[in-house]
Amino acid sequence: MRVLLVKTSSLGDVIHTLPALTDAARAIPGIQFDWVVEEGFAEIPAWHPAVAQVIPVAIRRWRKNLWQTLKNGDWSRFKARLRETRYDLVIDAQGLLKSALLTRYVKAPVAGLDRDSAREPIACRFYDRLYAVPKDQHALERTRQLFAQALGYSVPAGLGDYGLDRAALADVVAQPYLLFLHGTTWASKHWPEADWRALTQRMADAGWAVRLPWGNDTERARAGRIVAGIASAAVLPKLNLAGVAKVIAGAQACVAVDTGLGHLAAALDVPTISLYGPTLPGRVGAYGRGQVHLCATGPDAGSGDRHKACFDGLDAERVGTELEALLLAPEAV
């Protein structure tokens, strides 16, 4: 059976789709998926053994210059690639108008969430098969349920399995290290820099090496200030997504703000402390074994405000204590 999956973005959403592939592969031997995904995340689907082809799409880039996209043939080539393979089914796991529109170019039945379940009900007009999945649960479990209904099997009990091989991705390192994932998109999700530095100093004093990745100049500068003068802490060189995945896979544990890389750490089964200020982990938090969610307190905690930070009650002392406990747990050994 050959299935085309449409799940284009974001990083966390893409990662949350992986366990559904594992469920399907175990329920239907020989099933293969081709995956339409944003070009910036195209490395991730290829890590899953049930994925035969990754079909990059560049909606984010193309919409900035629609005329150029049409003129240079990018859009035509993308549509042609969708038509190269005969599919038994298309699953739109995004539930948005932009993802539903992509399914129009494939000659196969299209399955998706019904209007009460999809993020954008208008997307349902493009589906041949509609499935109800309650919204009041984690996004990863919702995707598992959509796949199970669309492909005709029962969702396996227990935690979802991302299907990734941490050992195969990780580089061999001489010294165990901790990875601090400090970068995020919302200004309000940034944990205070002073707390990052205090936590780095605490773990360095305890004998740990600490590493910090970065994705842009602002993050690189912040990482430099956090590790300044701490001998066993260092800023990593510029890495692509695959490079960051290798560093995450090799870490003894991570500390992360609410960011896609935190979800990647969970997918790679790396014990992780995730810090939540203006957001809550209930429906989109890091999912997996060894995942600890620490939430701020105070009236603005969990407000969903993109601009107003709130990390009351979530200082370096509390995070450090939780991290030390996590490192003593069996899964961190």
Secondary structure, DSSP 8 states (H G I E B T S, - for coil): -EEEEE----HHHHHHHHHHHHHHHHHSTT-EEEEEEEGGGTTTGGGSTTEEEEEEE-HHHHTTSHHHHHHTTHHHHHHHHHTSS--SEEEE-S-SHHHHHHGGGSSS-EEEE-TTTSSSGGGGGG-SEEE---SSS-HHHHHHHHHHHHHT----SSS------HHHHS---SS-EEEEE---SSGGG---HHHHHHHHHHHHHTT-EEEE--SSHHHHHHHHHHHTT-TTEEE-----HHHHHHHHHH-SEEEEESSHHHHHHHHTT--EEEEESSS-STTTS--STTEEEEE-BSTTTT---SS----BT--HHHHHHHHHHHHHSGGG-
